[in-house]
Amino acid sequence: MEAALVSWDHYESSYNLEDMLLSITNYKAALALCPLSHPDRLLILNNLGLVLSIRFEKAGALADLDQCIEYLQVAILLLPPGHPQRSSSLNNLGVVLRERYEQTGKASDLDECIASHQEGLELCPIGHIDRSASLNNFGVALRMRFEHRGDPADLTTSVTYLEEALLLRPIGHPDRFDTLNNLGVTLGRRFDQGGNMADLDMDISHLLESLALLSTLHTDRPKALSNLGAALLTRYRKRGQLVDLEQCIAYHREALQLFPSGHPYRSTSLHNLGTALDSRCQQSGNLRDLEEAITYHREALLLRPIGHPNRPSALNGLGCALLIRFLQTGQIGDLDECITLHDEALRLHPLQHASHLETLNNLGVALQARFRQSGEIDDLELCIKLTRESLPLCPTSHPDRLPLLNNLGTALQDRFEQTNQIKDLNECIDLHNEALLLRSIGDSGRSKTLTNLAVALLSRYTERGKPLDLEQCIHHHREALLVFPIGHPSRATSLHNLGMALCTAVRGKGDAVDLDEGVNRLHETLLLRPTGHANRSRTLNALGIACISRFRKTGSPTDLDEGILYLKESSLHTASPLSDRLLAAENWISTAHEHGSTSLGEAYACSLDLWDRSMLLTASKIGDKHKRMAHHLFPWEKGHDLTTDPASYAIGRGQLETAVEMLERGKAVLLTQLGKCRTAMEDLEVIDKELADRFRGLSAAVERDTLSGQSEDHAQDVLASVRRQHHASDWERTVEEIRQVEGFDSFLRATPFANLQKAAERGPIILINISRYRSDAVIVQERAEPLSIPLPDATISDVVVLSATLIPLTTTGRHEGQMMEMALQDLLRQIWDKIVGPIVSHLENTLHLPNGSRIWWIPTGAAWSLPLHASGPYKSGQRNLPDRFISSYAPNVSSLLRSRKFLPLMKETSGPRMLVVAHPGSEGVNQLLHVQDEVAVIREVATKAKVVEVAIIEGAECGKEAVLTCLKDATWAHFACHGIPRVDPFASHFLLETSDTSLTLLDIIKNGLPQAQLAVLSSCHSAAAYNVKGSTLNNWRPNEVINLAAGVLFAGFRSVVGTMWAMDDRDGPVIAQEFYKYMFRNGAQGVDCTDAAKALVMAVRELRRRDVPMQRWINLVHYGI
């Protein structure tokens, strides 16, 4: 044993681990030589346990801790009750059991630890030499049990024991540092529960004193540094003093250096430093801090695998850091991962765990953020459910109750804005009122609660019109403003809110005094938000609306002119978020139109520019983009139609080329932008990948800067302003650089009419613009100026009536009777008289277009649902449209340009690679009985024409993956199956073998069709402008028909045949026979997909020759070139 003591003395003087190892070896040898009755056996067991515990602290090997506990447990067996050394041995055993609990989370270790300390304390009455050590260690164990089980009595007793222990360890006592550290940490926990700042200040004071007592080489210094850093971070979050945050980070960095790889406490140190850097990033906007933090959080999580007791805190830490990065960069992947991490942490934190509520709150905040990003209502519902379930667990005095009340209140307001359920708004207001009661006057968070409550009250006033709500709203905003004197960074937001509320009052029972004060408050806000400030657009918009309101009361032209100028400046303020600018542009359009301002054309152009930018910046994936745009502000929701209204304005001013450009920009925003951005960026990547990547990165940075610069903190705002200017300049330069690339001259701006005009090289394109102001057709020709034909009898209401009349004629049974035929003819006659007839008159009499020429129809609005191609006078001796011209449709002009782009390369020299997808559906109702006949016809015609490559997928093989794989190589595709339209057009689909493998339009678009030329959709509703239940698809988005035929055209096919409503299964084989017979009239070689429109005419002619009912042949339409 003497050799072991000598080795240990050497270790304590040199800290050489070899000396420690030698000491352990010598102690084990001595123990082996000591029989059970030997007087030194107890000493050897205790010393060996102590040395093993120290080696565990150095190296982190859990086996050392296990052996230590075994030796100490054996030692206690040698100490009967009443033995003078029993209390110290119990104390030592309790300490190492606590250590093992911290590593493994095994609850039995914690229970045994507390039992050991309790017995040990009972053996140490007042005056006992070991009482201070027993109190100290028992207090720590009780705090730990509180953290695990949440019993407040444990925390109270812990503080009592530690305070007594500190009294027994006065200044100069060698163990005072340990008790100071433990009491400080425990007071911090009490602050977390009760929110008493005195506890937090005393916590930091004790920790600072403890650290001062530890040398740089002391083994407990790293823990002391970590504890002090954590306390300073908590105080920073409460008081906002940067000195606390900087000291916190410095302490954590020093601690991490003292916890090398493999140390058991390294994961905690990594977590602490990462969390502190998160906070500094939020304060300064420095992404380098955040990237460093995420690196630390990921390493900490790796060191806390599944089963580790501290894994939940590592999950929460990384989740919070990823949420911050999402808010900075907008990367949805960060948000998804954040939610996954918090969800796992919540499952690992039982209901009674002290951190359960914090974890739940983190998950709720992340879910609400994802809802606001994507519009997924399920995220919002789950956020509300989790938060609502947690509130009963928080008594009024619990510090987590306030954030839960706030988060549930804001989530309910979000849901109200989606569902307009007033009960949600009422509950939201009740929650904010309760939160306000918990915020005493002087509380730093009171102003935020006042603002949340005022905003909710204003929403309820707008909904219900109760003056009391507005009065309380204004009162709360006034109180919030008192908290922010001149110079306070949050004063601008408070002024803005009050100004908005006062201007709203005028629309109720308010008077001009309220309005004048509101305008003045907004003017004052504007001074605090100079050019370059992210929130300037929001205030300019509010000020513009306020001036217009005052104009309506006073009639002062100055107010009107100023209001329009403010709205214009708001729309054009590039440093503000696009959402704010879009809202201002909508208000600018409304005001300019209402008052006949000459700026209306400029307002339309600005709004279209913003929507171009928005579609590009708000999402990168096709599915994400359509989902996001379905959720966020869309121009038609405000009563303006950015498809038809700008074109109507230009037509009215005789600017037909501008009208075509505007109609092309506004029409089918989603489809157009998907085509523009997806194809343009892919093409650019092929030419210059670095330029494409740089543009994407800068686009994300520009929007991120506008969103992250809204804190009202002066230091942050200055930094954000600099970043915005730098990124905006780089973005503009990059856009100009892209426009210098051949073929990209119209990137992110209106395609010039001269370019659009090229799409009419094979025949005139007829744009039908039906708006609330006027209705016209514009004929685009390849080498002539556009012509306009007024359509005074085709008002919006007229066209809607025609569309509504068509629905029952095409959706209820087979309609084989003469009465049905007469009703259809009457409808087609009305379409001719109101829309098509005047246009055909110009084509024949003004343009002298030869009979049999091809023409292209591009309607808007409800006109999409009308069979324009089949209209006519339907009178004896007069020709109908099918007897005059060959009609095709297109979603927009750009789709024709894209299809014609590779036209010289499209003619098949060796025959098409055909894919036939055939599935009759389930047995029974609606089964397609003639699908096999249709396939047989195609096989026969293809064989006769010597088509080499024909792939037929049918029956059980007809699954989504198989079809998508074959589509990549096919040039022609024929679908003989059920087609199902949906209000969300990207969910429209072809029914295949099973419902879960249905082939959606989004699947086809994402798949890519590099070889595609011709698609024949021998399916019901493949070109429908209404769904199978008769509800128009346009109620999903006005003037934007993305049916299966249009979507397949967009996906890459150049020529598409589809059906406007349910197809009679009997017609499939006839259509296939005549269609392909014409296409292969000269054999397989040299076939041209541009013959498809004429081939469809031949197929329709055969149906008419067979005298099939009218509704069956007018159903067939052609899209594309």
N, C-alpha and C positions, 0 to 999 in steps of 0.2 A: 504493500500500500504506500510505503514511503516513496518508492520510485514514481508512483502515480501522482503523488502530491508535488514532487520535484518537477515532473513534466508539466503539470498544470501551472506551477509558478512560472516556468519558462514561457508558457503560452501567454499568460497574463502580462508579461513584460514585453513580449515580441509580437504577439498575435500571429505566430507561425502555426499554420494548421497541422503541420507535422507533429508539433509538440502536443496539440490537442489529441491527435490520433494515438500518439504514444501513451498519453495519460489514460485514454479509454482502454487501450490494450492492457495496460498495467492494472487498472481497476478490475477488469474482467478476470485477469489472472489471479489477483488477490482474492476476488470473490470465490473463485473456484477452490482456493485453498482454505476458505473459512467454513467450518461446519456450522450448522444451524444455531448452535449454542455459543458461537464465538462472539465475544463482546464487540469486536470491530465490524461484524457483519452489517449492522444497522448503518454505521457511518459509510461503509463502502457502497451499500445500496443507494443511499441518499446522494452521495457524491457522484456516483456513476450516472444516476438519473439526471442530476444537474448538468453534468458535462454533455450528455447526449442531447438535452434540451437546447443547450447553447449551440451545439453543432447543427441541430435542426434549423435554428434561426439563421445560421450562416449558410448552410448548403441546401436546406429545404427538403431533405430526404425524409419522407413520412415514416420510414422504418425506424429512424432514430427516435421519433416521437413515440411510436408504439412501444419500443423497448424501454424508453424512459418511464412511461406510464406503468409498464409491467413491474419494473424495479421498485418504483415508489409504492405501488399497491402491495408488493411483498413486504416492503419496509414497514408499512402501517400495520400489517399483521403481527409484526414483532413488537408493536407498541399498544399494550392494553389500555383501556380507559383509565385516566389518571396519570399516565406516564407524562413527564414534563415535556418530552419532545413530540408528543402526538399532535399538538396543535400546529406546530411548524410543518410537520410532514403532511398533514391534511391540507394545509395552505399550499404547499408545493404541488401536491397532487391536483388540487383544484385549478391551479394556474396552467399546468400542462394539459389537463382535460379541456380547458377553455381553448388552448392553442389548437388542439386537434379538432374541436368543434368548428373553429374558424376555417379549418382546411377542408373538412369533410361534410359539415352540416348535420352530423349525426346528433339527433336531439337527446339521445340517452347520455352522451358525453356532457352536454350542458346540464342535464338534470343531476348527474353524478357530481359535476363540478360544484353546483350550488349546494348540494347536500354536504360535500366536503367542507366548503367554506362556512356553512352554517354551523356545523359541528365544531369546526376550528374556532369560530368566533365565540361560541359558548364556553370554550376552554380558555378564553382570553378575557377575563373581566377587566374592568377599569384599573389601570395601573400595571397591567401585564405588559412585559417587554415586547411581545409579538402582536399586541392589539392593533397597532397602526397598520401593520402589514396585512392582518386579517381583514380589517375594515376596508382597506384599499382594494384588495383582490375580490372580496365579496361584492363591493360596490360595482366593480367592473363587470362581474358575472351577472349581476342583476340588470345592469344596463343592456347587456347582450341579450338576456332573456326578454326584456321589453322589446328590443328590436325584432326579435323572432316572433313574439306572441302578442305584443301590443298592449299589455296590461299596465295602465298608468301607475299602479301601486308599486310596481318594480322600479320604475323610473324615480319616483319620489323617495323610496327607500335607498336607492343607489346614491342620490345626491346627499341624503342625510349621512350615510356611512362615509362617503368620501370627504365631506366637510369635516366630520369628526377626525378622520385620518389626517387631514391637513393640519388641524390644530395640534396633533401629536407629532407632527414633523415640521417644526419651526425652521426659520431661516438658519442654515448651517447643517441641517439634518441631511445625511447622504442620500436618502431616498425621497427627499422633498420634490425633486423634479418629476418623479413618477406619479405621485399623487396629484401634483399640479396638472400634469398632462391628462390624467384620467378624469379629474373633476372638470377640467375645461371641456373635454369632449362630451361629458354627460350633461353639462349645462347647455351645450350646443343642441343636444337632443331635446332638452326641455324647451329650448327656444323654438325648435321645430314644431313642437306640440302646442305651445301656448303663445308664441309670438312676442314674448316680452324681450325688448331690446336690451334690457339690463342683463339678462342671462347671456346674450350673445357677446356683449362688451366684456363681461366678467370672464366668459369662455376664452376670449382672445387674450385678455390680461394674464390669465393663468398660463396659457400656452406660451406666451412670450417669456414669462419668467422661467418656465420649465426649460425652454430652449436655451436661455442664457446660462443655465447651470450645466449644460452638456458640452463637452469638448467635441471638436470636429471628428474625433476617432471613436466617440462613445457609440456603443452598439444600439442605443435607443434614440440616437439623433435622427435617423431617417423617419421613424414613426412620428417623432415630435414635429419635424418639418411638415410632414403630410397633414397632420391634424391641424396645425396652425394655418397651412394653406387653405384647407377646406373651410375653416371658420372665417377667414378673411374673404373668401369668395362669397360665402353666405351674407356677410355684412355688405359687400359691394352690391349684391343684388338688392339689398334693402335700401341702401343709402346712396348708391351710385358714385361713390368716391373712387376715382381711378387709382389713387395710391394704394388702396386695398387690393385691387385687381393685379397691379404690377407686382406688389410684394408677394401675393399669392402665387403667381407664376414663378417668381424667382425661388421661392421656398420649394415648390413642387419640382422644379428642375434640379435643384440641389439634392432633393430626396431621391429622385430617379437615378442619379449618378451613384448613389450609395446602395441601390438595389440592383445588383448585376443580374444578368441572365441566369435563370435558375433559382433566384431567391424567391421564397414563398410570398413575399409582399410586393414583388415587382408588378403584378397585375393591378393591385390597388393603386400603386404610384402612377402607373400608366393611365389608369382611369381618371385619377384626380387631375393630372396635368392636362389630359385631353379635354376634360370638362372646363378647366380654367381657360384654355385657349379658345374653346367654343364661345365663351362669354366675351373674350376680347375681340373675336371676329365680329360678333353681333354689335359690339360698340364701335369698332373702327371700320368694318367692312373689308378688312384685310383677309383675302382668301388664302394667303399662305398660312396664316394661323389655323384656318379651318382644315386645310389639307394635312397639316402636321397633326392636328387633333385627331382626325379620322384615322391616320396611321397608328397613333397610340391606342385609340379605342379598338381597332381591329386586332392589334397585338394582345391587348388585355383580354379580349374575347377568346382568342386562341389559347390563352393560359387558363381560361375558365371553361373547360369542356362541359358537356352535358353531365349533370350530377354534381358539379361544383356548387357549393352553397352561395357563392357570390356571382354566379352566372347572370342572375336577373339584373344586377346593377350594371354589369358590362353590356348586356343587351340594351338596357335603357340608355346608357351613355352613348353607344354607337348610334342608336336610333335617333336620339336628340341631335347629334352632330349631323346626321344625314338629312334631317328635317331642315336644319339651318342651311345646309348646302342646297337643298331643293329650293328654299325660299330665295337664295342668292342666284342660282343658275337655272332653275326651272326644269331640271332633269327629273322626269317622272320616275325613272328607275330608282333614284334615291328615295323618293317618297314611298314607293312600293316596298322597298327593302326596310325602310323605317317602320312601316306598319307591321311587317312580318316579325321584326325584332321585338317591338313592343307587345305584340300579341303573344309571343313565346314568353316574354318576361311576365306578363299578366298571369299566364297559366302556371308559372313557377312561384308566383307570389300568392299564397293563400289569402282568403278574405281577411283573416285576422293579422296578417303581416303588416308591420309598421309602414312599409313602402308600397302596400297594395294600392292605396289611393293615388299616390304620385304616379305609379305605373299606369293606372287606369286613365288618369288625366292626360298623360303623354300620348296614349293610344287615341283618346278622343280628339285631341288637338290634331294629330296626324290624319285621322279619318276625315275630320272637317276640312283640312287643307286639301285632301285628295278630292273631296266632293267639290270644292270650289274650283279645282283644276279641271275635273273631267265631267262633273255633273251627275256622277253615279249616286242616285238617291239612296242606294243600299248603304253606302258609306255613312251618309248623314243619319240614316235610321239607326245604324249600329252605334254611332257616336252618342246619339240621344239615349238609346237604351242603356248603354254602359254607364253613362253619367247619371242618369236618373236612378239607376239601381244603387249607385254609390252614395248619393246624398244622405239617405237615412243612416249611413255608417258614420257620418260626420256631425257631431253635436255642434251647437252654435259656436262654441269656443274653439273648435278645431280649426287650425290654420289652413287646412286643405278645403274647408267648406267654401271659402270665398272664390278660389279659382274654379271650383266645380259649379258654383252658382253662375259665374260669369260664362263659363264654357257652355253650359246647358242653355243659358239664356240666348247666347249668340247663335247656337245651333238651331234652336227653335225659331229664331227670326229667319235664319236661312231657309228653314222648311216652310215657314209662312210665305216667303217670297216665291217658293216653288208651287205650293198647293193652295195658297190664299185661304187657309183654314184659320179663322180668327181666334180659335181656342189656343193655337200655338202662340200667337202674338200676346194674348192675354196672360198665358203662363210665363212667357218671356218677361213681360213687364213685372209680374209678381216676383219672379226670381231676382230681377235687378233691384226691385224695391227692398227685398230682404237683404241683398248684398249691401245696399246703401245704409241700412240700419246697422250693419256690422262695421261700417266705415265711419269712425268718429271724425268730427271736424278736425282737420289738421293731418289726417291720415294721407300719406303720399298717394295711395291708390284711390282716394275718394273721387277725384276728378274723372278718372277713367270710368268708374261706376256711374257717376252722374251722366257722362256722355252716352254710355250704352243705354241707360234708361231713357234719356231724352230722345235718342234716335228711334227707339222702339215706340215711344209715345207719339212721335211724329208720324211713324208708319200707321199707327192705329187711327190717328186723326185723319190722315189721308184716306183711310179705308172707311171710317165710320162718321167722320165729320163732327165729333164731339168737341166743343170749344175747350172743355176742361183739360183734355189731353194736350192740346196745343199750348194752353196757358202753363201747364206743368212742364212741358218740354222747354219752353222759353225760360221759365224760372230755373230749371236745372242747368241749362246752358249758361245762364247769367252767373250762377253760383260757381260753376266750373271755371268761368273766365276770371273770377276773383282770385283763384289760386295761381293764375299765371300773369304776373305783373309785366309791364313793358320790359322787354329784353329776355323774357323767359322763352325757351325754345319751343314750348308747346302752345304759346299764345296764338299763333297763326291758326292752328286747327280749331281752337276754341272759338276764336272770332268768326271763322268760316261757318261753323255749326250754328252759332247764334244768328249770324246774318241770314242764313238759309231759313231758319225757323221764323224769324221776323218777317221775311218776305212771303213765307207761306201764310202767315197770319192775315195778310191782305186779302187772300182768296177766301178767308172766312169772314169774321166780323172785324178784322183789323182795319185800321185807317191809314191815311197817307203818312202819319207820324211813324207807325211801325215800318212802313216801306222805306221811308227816308232813313231811319236808323239802320234798317237792314242793308241798304245800299252803302251807307257810310261804313258799317262794319266790314262789308266785303271789300270796299276800297282800302280800308286799313289792312285787311288780310293781304291784299294784292301787293302792298308795299313790302310786306314781309316775305313775299314769294316772288322775287324778281325773275326776270327772264333767265331760264336755265334751271329753275326750281321745278322738281318733279310734280308738285301739286298745283303749279300755276294754272294749268289748263282747267282744273276742277273749279278753281275760284273764278277764273274768267267766264266760264260757262254759267256759274251761278249769278255772277254780276250781269251778264248779258240777259238772262231770263228776268232778273230783277228790274233792269232798265226797261225791258219790253212791258213788264207788268205796270210800271209807273207810266209808261206811254199810254197804256189803255185807260189809266185813270185821269191823266192830265192832258193827253193829246199832244204833248210836246214833241215835235219832230227830232229835237236833239236827243231825247231819250231813245227814240227808235233807231236813229243813226248810231248812237253809242252802243246800244244793245247788239245790233248786227255786227259792229266792229269787234266787240268783245267776243262774240260767238265765233267770228272768223279767226281772231287771234288764238282763241282756245283750240280750234280745230287744227291750226297750223303750228302749234307749239311742240316742236319735235322732242323736247326733253321730257314730256309727260307721257304716261302710259297710253297705249293705243285705245284702251277701253274708254278713258276719259275723253280723248279726242273724237272718237266715234260718236259718243253721246252728244258732244258739242256740235259736230257736223250735222247730226239729225235735227238738233234744235235750230241750227242755222238754216237748213232747208225749209223747215216748217215756217220760220219767221219770214224768210225771204219770199216764200210762195204766198203766204197770207197777205203780205203788204206790198207785193209786186216789186220787190227789190231787184235791181239789175245784177245783183251778185248771185242770183239763184244758180246760173250755169256754173259759176265757180264753186258754189257749194256742192253741187252734184259731183263735179270733177274731184273735189277734195275728198268727199265721202268714198267715192270709188277707189281713189288712191289708197285711202286708209284701209279699206277692205282688202285690197290687194296685199298690202303689208301684213294685215292681221292674219289672213289665211296662210301666209308663208311663215310667220313667226310663231304662231300659237301652237303648232304641232308639226311633227316631222313625218308621222306615219299616216297612211291613208285612213285607217280605222280610227286612230286617235283624233284626226282632224275632223272627220264628219261628226264624231261624237261630241267633240268640244264645241263645234259651231252650232250643233243642235241645242246646246245648253246656254251658251252665252248670248249676249245681245245680238239680235239679228235685225237688219234694217227694216224688214217688213213688219216686225212686231210693233214698230212705232207708228204704223199707218203710212209709211213711205215705201214705195216699191222701187228699189234701185235698179230693177230691170227695165221697167217701162217708163217711169216718170222722167228720168233724164232724157230718154230718147224723145218722148212727147214734147218736152220743152224745146229740144233742138229742132224737131220737125216743125213746130209752131213758128220758129224763127227762120225757117227755110234752110237750116244747116243740116242737110241730109247726110253728108259724109260724117259729120260729127255725131249725128243720130245713130248711124250704123256702128260707129266706134263705141259709143256709150252703151248701146243695146248689147253689143258683144261683150263689153266689160261687165255689165251688170247682170246679163242673162245667165241663168244657171250658174250662180257664183261658185257653188261647191264643185260642180262638174268641171267648169272652166278652170278653176284654180287647181284642182287635182291634176288636170291635164297640163296646165302651164307649168306649175312648180315641179311636179313629179318628173315630167318629161324633160323640161328645161334643165333641171339640176342633174338628171342622169346623163343627158347629152353633154352638159358642161364637164361632168366628171370624166367622161371619155376623152374630151379634148384637153382639159386642164384640171386634174383632180385637186391640186393644191389650191387653185383659185376657188373651186366649189367648196372645199372644206373651210377655207378662210371666210367665205361669205356666210356659211352656216354658223360658224363660230361667232362672227361679229353680229349676226342677226340675233342670236341668243343673248349676246352680251348687251346689245342696245336695249332690248326689252327688259332684261334683268336689271339694268341700271335704272330704268324709269320706275320700276317697281320697288327696288331696294332703297331708293333715295327719298322715301316719304316719311322719315322718322321725325322730322322737325328738329332734331338735335343739330345744333349749328355746326359742330365739328364734323359730324357725319355728312351733313348736307354739303359742306364745302368739298369734302372728298368725293362725294357722289357726283357733284356738279363737274368736277374735273374729269372723273371717269366718263361721264356721259358725253362731254364734249370730245374727248379723245376717241371713244368708240364710235360716236356718230360721224366724226370726220373720216375715220377709217372706213366705216360702212359706205358712206357716199362715194369715196374714192374707189372702193371695190366694185360697187354697182356700175360706175362709169367704166371701170376696167372690163367688166363682163360685157358691157354694151359694145366694146370695141372688138369683141370676138365675133367672127363671121356667123351670122344667123341669130345673134342675140341682141340686135339693135333695139328691140322692143321689150327687153327684159324689165319687168316691173313697171310698165307703163302701157298706155293704150296702144294696141296694134294699129298702125296707120291704115286708113281706108285703102290706100294703094296696095297694101299687102293683102288685106281681106278680099279685095276685088278679084284677086287671082283665083280664089276658090270657085268663081263663076265661069271658068274656062269651058266647061262642058254644058253650060246652060244657066239660065237666070236663077238667082236665089231670092226667094220671097220671104221677107221678114214681116210677120204680122204682129203689130204692137198694139195691144189692147190695154189702155190705161184708164184711170178714173177721170182723166182730163180730156182725152180724145183718143180715137182709134184710127190707125192708118196701116197701110201696107207700104213697105219700101222694097223696090225691086233693084237688086244689085246685078250689074252686068260686068263682063270682063273688061270691055273697052269703052265704056260710056259712063256718064254721070248717073247716079242713082235717081230713080223716079219714085215719087210718093203718090199714093192713091188714098184719099180720105175714105174712111169707112164709117160714116155717121150712124148707120143702123146697127153697128156692132159694138154697142156699149158693153161695159163689163157685165151689167145685169142681163143684157140680151144673150151674151155668150154663156153665162152661167145657166140660164134657162135652157138653152140648147143642149148644154152638157147634161143637165139633170134630166131632160127629156130622153136623151139617148140611153141612160143607164137602164131603165126598166125594159127597154127594147132589146137589150143585148145580154141581160143577166138572168132572165126568168124562163128557162126551158128552151125548146128548140125553135120557137117562133116560125112555124112552117105555114101559118095561115095567110090568107089574102089580106086580112085586116092589118096584120103585122107588116106585111109588105107595103101597104099603102101608108102606114104610119112612118115607116122608115123613109119612103120616098118623099113624104111631106117634110120630114126633118132635113133630108139632103137638099131639098128645094130651098128651104129657109137658109141653110148654110151657104148655098149658091147665091141667093139674093142678097144676103147681108155681108158676105165676106168674099167668096171666091169669084162670083160673076164679074164684079167691077175689075178685079185683078186680071182675069182672063181676057176681058175686053181690051185692056191695055196691052197684054202680051200679043194678042192677035192683030189689033188695029193700029197700035202705035209702034210696037217693036217688030211686027210682022213675023212672029215666031212660027216656023213651019209646023205643020201637023206632025205629031209623033215625036216632037222634041222632048228632051228631058227637062224637068223643072224640080227645084228643091224648096220644100216648105220648112220654115223655122217659126212656129207659132210661139205665143206667150200665154201664160195663165191658163184658164180653163179651155182655151182654144186647142190645147194639146190633146184633149180628149175627143175632139171632133174629127170625123173621117173626111177631112178636106179633099182627099184624093178621089173620093167617090161621089162628090157633090155634083149637082147639075140641075137643069130646069125640069128634067123628067117629064117632058111634054112631047107629044108626037111630032116628029119632024125636026126636033132640036137635039143637038149632040150634048152629051154630058161630058164632064171632065175626063173620065177614063177613055173616051173616044177621041179626045183632042191631044192630050199630052201624057207623058210617062212621069208619074209623080214619085218623088222620094222625100224622106224627111231627114232632118239633122238636128241634134241638140243645139248646135251653134255653128257659126262659120268656121271657127278654129278647128272643129272636129273634121271638117271637110279638107281644110288645109293640111292637117296632119295626115289624113288618109291619102291625099294626093302627093305627099312629099316624096314617097318612094314608088310612085306609080310606074315609071319606066322600068323598074326592076321587078314588078309584081307579076308579069305574065309568065305563066308556068310553061317551061320548055319541055319538061319530061312528065307532065301530068301532076295534078294536085296530090298531096298526102291527106287523104280523107279520114276523118274520125266520125263514126256514127255512134251516138249514145242513145240506147233504146231501153226504156223501162216503162212497162204498162201501168205500174202502180199496184197497190194491194188488190187482192181478189175482192170482188163484190162491187159496192157502189163506186162509180166514177172510174172504174178500171178502163183503160184504153184497149179496146178489143182489136184494133187494126194496126197496132204498132208493128207486129211481125210482118204484116203485109207490106207496110211502109219500108221496113228493112229489106225485104225481099226485092222490092222494086228498085231500091238504091243499088243493091248488090248486082241486080241484072243489068241496069243501065251502065253502071261502072265497069262491069265485065265486058259488056259490048263495046264500050268506048276504050277498052284496054287500059283502064286505070290500074296502075301497078300496086299502089299502096292504099289499101282500104282496111282500117282497123275498126272492128265493131265490138263495142262493149255492151253487153246486155245481161239480163237476169241477175244472178247472184254476184257476178263480177262487177256489176254497175255500182261501184263505190266512189266516194269523192277522190281519194288519193289516186286511184287508177285513172280516173278521168283527167285530173289535173296533170298527171305525168304525161299522158298522151297528148294533151292540148299543147304542151310546150313544143312538140314536133309537128303538129298538124298545121296545114295551111287552110284546109276547109273543115268545118265541123257542122254536123247535123244532129240536133237534139230532138228526139221523139219521146217525149215524156211530159209529165205534168209541170207546168210553170206556175209558181205561186208569188204574186206581188205582195209587197208589204209597205205599210206607211213609211217605215224606214227603208228606203230603197236598197241600201246595202245589205239588208236582210232578205230581200227578194231572192228566190232560189228555185232550182230545179230539183224535183223529188227523185231521189235515186233509190237504192235498195232498201235502206232503212232511214227513218226520219233523222237520226243523229248523224247521218252522213250526207244530208242534203247539201247540194253545191250552191253556195250563196254567190251573189254578185261580188261581194267583197273578196271571197276566195279567188274568183277568176281574176279580179284586178290585181291582187297581190301576187298571183302566180306568175304573171308576165306571159305575153304571147308573142315571142319574137318572130314567128313565122306566119302569123295569122293573116288571112285574107277574107274568107267568106264564111259566114255563120248563118245557118238556117235554123230558126228556133220554131220547130213544129210543135209548139207548146202553148197551152192556154195563157192568155194575158201577158205574153212576153213583151208586148209594146203598149201595155195598158197605162192609161193615165188615171185609173181608179182601181181600187183593190176588189177582191172577189165579193165583198159584201156591199159594193156600190159606193163606198166612201171615196171621194177623190183623193188620189195620191197628193194632190197639191195642197191638202190641208197639212201636210208635213212641211212643205216649204213652197210658197207661192212661186209660180213661174219657173219652177225648177223640176222638170220631169226627168228622173233618172230611173227609167224602167229597165227591164232586163236587156232589151234591144239597144237602148242608148248606152247602157253600162258596158255591154259587150263591145260596142263600137269604140267606146273610150278605152277599154282594156287592150285594144290593139287590132281587132278585126276592122277591115276597111269597108265591108259591105255586109249588111245584116237583113235577113227577112224575119219578120215577127208578126204577132197577132194582137189586135187591139182588145179582144175580149175572148171568151171561151171558144175554143175551136172544136168543130165537130170532128170526132175521131175518124169518121168515114172519109173525110176529105184528104187526110194525110197521104195515102198512097197515090191519089190522083195528082196532088200538088207535086209530090216528089217525082212522079213519072214525067210530067210535062216540064217541070223546072229543069231537071237534070238533062232531059232530052235536048232542050235548047242549049244549055250550057256546054254539052258535049257534042253539039251538032257537027263539029269538025274534028271530032276525036278528042283524046285526052291532052295531046300536045298543043300548046299555044292557047289554052283556055284563059279567059280573062274574067276576073271577079267583077269587073265593071259591067258585065253583061247581066248581072243578077236582076236589076230592075226590069229589064226587058223580058228575062226569063220568067219573072213573077207575073208579068202581063200575060204571057202565054199560058201560064198555069191558071190564072183567073179566067182567061177566055174559055178554057176547057170546062171549068166549073160552070160558067154561065151557059155554055153550049149544052151542058147536062141539065140545065134549068134548076140548079140548086137554089134554095132561098137566098134572097139578097144579103141577109145579115151574115151568111157564111162566106161570101166572096169579098164583100167590102171590108171584112175583118182583116185581110192580109195587107201588110204594109212593108215598104222597103226603107231602110236607113243607110245612109252613107253614100259612097260614090258609085 
